Amino acid sequence: MKNYYFLLSFSLLIYLDMQAQPADTPLKHIKGKSQAIAFGIYMPIGMFSKSHIAGAGIDYSRSRHRFGRNISPGRLIGFIVIGGIIYYTGQRIKTAGYDFHYGGYLNLYTMPGIICNPVKNGNISLTAGPALNIYKGSANAGIGINFCGNYFVSRNIAIGPGIIYKKHTKTDALWAVAIRASYIFNCINFFPTKATKSTKK
């Protein structure tokens, strides 16, 4: 239930932020940062929760000038790409009088998608793409869909919920909810170009 309370709280925060923005403010495009690293806690729901408990993951996102506080992109919808890894710990259960332990579930994914900034301090994204599941040494390819939100609590840090869907061949669909914390940055230029001065001969 705590996960659902967090989702409701996040939705309320977005709504209050939208109400706080003056409607008659002249439109001015303000660019944000383009890259983000997120750490998350993932809670399986439905059938998935009967075999695995909480997982942890890390992901990297890139979207041109879409991350940050008080930003106003030139377009409503932008492009985003995300790649990451999540590990879920298997549960130990008792069946027919014997202990059984589900193995760890490792999921790797890379997904393109769309991102929107409905408020100046937050964004939502929807991504879909290939995913690879590794369970007890066996790999299984499939697809994944991530629906995530971010609200910036400081200049470079955001928190937000997520809904995760995975479907692999010959397995049931797997669902999870997430709470993620993100850190945003711009690419560091390790080889800056030097300005050249023209000289008269």
Residue pairs with C-beta under 8 A, 6 or more apart in sequence:
3 43
3 45
3 161
3 177
3 179
4 177
6 161
6 179
7 161
7 177
10 149
10 151
10 160
10 161
13 122
13 151
14 118
14 119
14 122
14 149
14 151
17 119
17 120
17 121
17 122
17 151
18 118
18 119
21 119
21 120
27 72
28 72
29 72
29 73
29 74
30 70
30 71
30 72
30 120
31 65
31 71
31 73
32 65
32 66
32 67
32 68
32 69
32 71
32 73
32 184
33 65
33 67
33 68
33 156
33 184
33 185
33 186
34 62
34 63
34 64
34 65
34 66
34 67
34 186
34 187
35 60
35 61
35 62
35 67
35 184
35 185
35 186
35 187
36 60
36 61
36 62
36 67
36 150
36 158
36 182
36 183
36 184
36 185
37 58
37 59
37 60
37 61
37 182
37 183
37 185
38 58
38 59
38 60
38 61
38 84
38 180
38 181
38 182
38 183
39 56
39 57
39 58
39 180
39 181
40 56
40 57
40 58
40 59
40 86
40 162
40 178
40 179
40 180
40 181
41 54
41 55
41 56
41 178
41 179
41 180
42 54
42 55
42 56
42 57
42 86
42 88
42 164
42 176
42 177
42 178
43 49
43 54
43 55
43 176
43 177
43 178
44 51
44 52
44 53
44 54
44 55
44 88
44 174
44 175
44 176
45 175
45 176
45 177
46 175
47 172
47 174
48 174
48 175
48 176
50 91
51 90
51 91
51 102
52 88
52 89
52 90
52 91
52 102
52 105
53 88
53 89
53 90
53 91
54 88
54 89
55 86
55 87
55 88
55 89
55 105
55 176
56 86
56 87
57 84
57 85
57 86
57 87
57 107
57 178
58 84
58 85
59 82
59 83
59 84
59 85
60 82
60 83
60 84
61 67
61 80
61 81
61 82
61 125
61 182
62 80
62 81
62 82
63 78
63 79
63 80
63 81
63 115
63 125
64 78
64 79
65 71
65 73
66 73
66 78
66 80
66 115
66 117
66 123
67 123
67 150
67 158
67 182
67 184
68 152
68 155
68 156
68 184
69 120
69 121
69 152
69 154
69 155
70 120
70 121
71 117
71 120
72 117
72 120
73 117
76 116
76 117
77 114
77 115
77 116
78 114
78 115
78 116
78 117
79 112
79 113
79 114
79 115
80 112
80 113
80 114
80 115
80 125
80 127
81 110
81 111
81 112
81 113
81 127
82 109
82 110
82 111
82 113
82 125
82 127
82 146
83 109
83 110
83 111
84 108
84 109
85 106
85 107
85 108
85 109
86 106
86 107
86 109
86 164
87 104
87 105
87 106
87 107
88 104
88 105
88 106
88 107
88 176
89 104
90 101
90 102
90 103
90 104
90 105
91 101
91 102
92 99
92 100
92 101
92 102
93 99
93 100
93 101
93 102
94 100
103 135
103 136
104 135
105 133
105 134
105 135
106 133
106 134
106 135
107 131
107 132
107 133
107 134
107 144
107 166
108 131
108 132
108 134
109 129
109 130
109 131
109 132
109 144
109 146
110 129
110 130
111 127
111 128
111 129
111 130
111 131
111 144
111 145
111 146
112 127
112 128
112 129
113 125
113 126
113 127
113 128
113 129
113 146
114 125
114 126
114 127
115 123
115 124
115 125
116 123
116 124
116 125
117 123
118 124
121 151
121 152
122 149
122 150
122 151
122 152
122 158
122 160
123 149
123 150
124 147
124 148
124 149
124 150
125 146
125 147
125 148
125 149
126 145
126 146
126 147
127 145
127 146
127 148
128 143
128 144
128 145
128 146
129 143
129 144
130 141
130 142
130 143
130 144
131 141
131 142
131 143
131 144
131 166
131 168
132 139
132 140
132 141
132 142
133 139
133 140
133 141
133 142
133 166
133 168
133 171
134 140
140 168
140 169
140 170
140 171
141 168
141 169
142 166
142 167
142 168
142 169
142 171
143 166
143 167
144 164
144 165
144 166
144 167
145 164
145 165
146 162
146 163
146 164
146 165
147 162
147 163
148 160
148 161
148 162
148 163
148 178
148 180
149 160
149 161
149 162
150 158
150 159
150 160
150 180
150 182
151 158
151 159
151 160
152 158
153 159
156 183
156 184
156 185
157 181
157 182
157 183
157 184
158 181
158 182
158 184
159 179
159 180
159 181
159 182
160 179
160 180
160 182
161 177
161 178
161 179
161 180
162 177
162 178
162 179
162 180
163 175
163 176
163 177
163 178
164 174
164 175
164 176
164 177
164 178
165 173
165 174
165 175
166 173
166 174
166 175
166 176
167 173
167 174
168 174
